[in-house]
Amino acid sequence: PSLGERIWRWRRETPEETQIRAKRYRALYYRMLELFGFAGMLNILTDYALCHFSGNDAAALANLIGSEAEDFLTWLKNLEKYLPPEEPVPEEKLKSPA
């Protein structure tokens, strides 16, 4: 059993809830990939750090963003293989009513 199952043993997820959760995770993953894969994201994150923080905090955040952004994006892309599989659409739903 997973950690969640051990903690919330009394709560079982229905197959429909599992499918909804899997779709939500996939959508969030692709949204993060889109945001962090955007060519200007490095500049946006650095500007945010410099505008909202000061002194050593701003310098440390800007350094962290500059040194780790590419590795983070690579790690994020590699997570795709661990996503729950997409549920195939049944053929009945693909056929249009005559």
C-alpha positions in Angstrom: 0.0 0.0 0.0 1.1 3.5 -0.7 1.8 6.1 2.1 -1.5 7.7 1.5 -3.3 4.4 1.8 -1.5 3.7 5.0 -2.4 7.1 6.5 -6.0 7.2 5.3 -6.8 3.5 5.4 -10.5 4.1 5.9 -10.8 6.2 2.7 -10.8 4.3 -0.6 -10.8 6.1 -3.9 -13.4 5.1 -6.5 -12.1 4.4 -10.0 -13.8 7.5 -11.2 -12.0 9.6 -8.6 -8.7 7.9 -9.5 -9.2 8.8 -13.2 -10.2 12.4 -12.3 -7.1 12.8 -10.1 -4.8 11.3 -12.8 -6.2 13.8 -15.4 -5.7 16.6 -12.9 -2.1 15.6 -12.3 -1.4 15.3 -16.0 -2.9 18.7 -16.7 -0.8 20.3 -13.8 2.3 18.6 -15.0 1.9 19.9 -18.6 1.1 23.4 -17.3 4.3 23.4 -15.2 6.3 22.1 -18.2 4.8 24.9 -20.4 5.5 27.6 -17.8 9.1 26.5 -17.0 9.9 25.7 -20.6 8.9 29.2 -21.8 12.0 30.9 -23.2 11.5 34.0 -21.1 10.9 32.2 -17.8 14.4 32.6 -16.5 14.2 36.4 -16.9 10.7 36.5 -15.3 11.9 34.5 -12.3 15.0 36.5 -11.9 13.1 39.8 -12.2 10.6 38.5 -9.6 13.4 37.7 -7.2 15.1 41.0 -7.6 11.8 43.0 -7.2 10.4 41.2 -4.2 13.5 40.4 -2.2 16.5 42.5 -1.3 20.2 42.2 -0.4 21.6 38.7 0.1 18.2 37.1 -0.3 17.8 38.6 -3.8 21.3 37.6 -4.8 20.9 34.1 -3.5 17.6 33.6 -5.3 18.9 35.0 -8.5 22.0 32.7 -8.3 19.8 29.7 -7.5 17.5 30.5 -10.5 20.4 31.0 -12.8 22.3 27.8 -11.7 19.4 25.4 -11.3 16.7 26.4 -13.8 17.9 24.2 -16.7 18.5 21.2 -14.4 15.0 21.7 -12.9 13.5 21.7 -16.4 15.4 18.6 -17.4 14.2 16.9 -14.2 10.6 18.0 -14.8 10.7 16.6 -18.4 12.0 13.3 -17.1 9.0 13.0 -14.7 6.6 12.4 -17.6 7.4 8.7 -17.6 6.0 8.5 -14.1 2.7 10.1 -14.8 -0.4 8.0 -14.5 -1.4 6.7 -18.0 -4.1 8.4 -19.9 -7.3 6.4 -20.0 -8.2 5.5 -23.6 -11.6 6.7 -24.8 -14.0 3.8 -25.4 -14.9 3.3 -29.0 -18.6 3.8 -28.3 -17.9 7.3 -27.3 -15.9 8.0 -30.5 -18.8 7.0 -32.7 -21.3 9.7 -33.4 -25.0 8.9 -33.1 -26.6 8.2 -36.5 
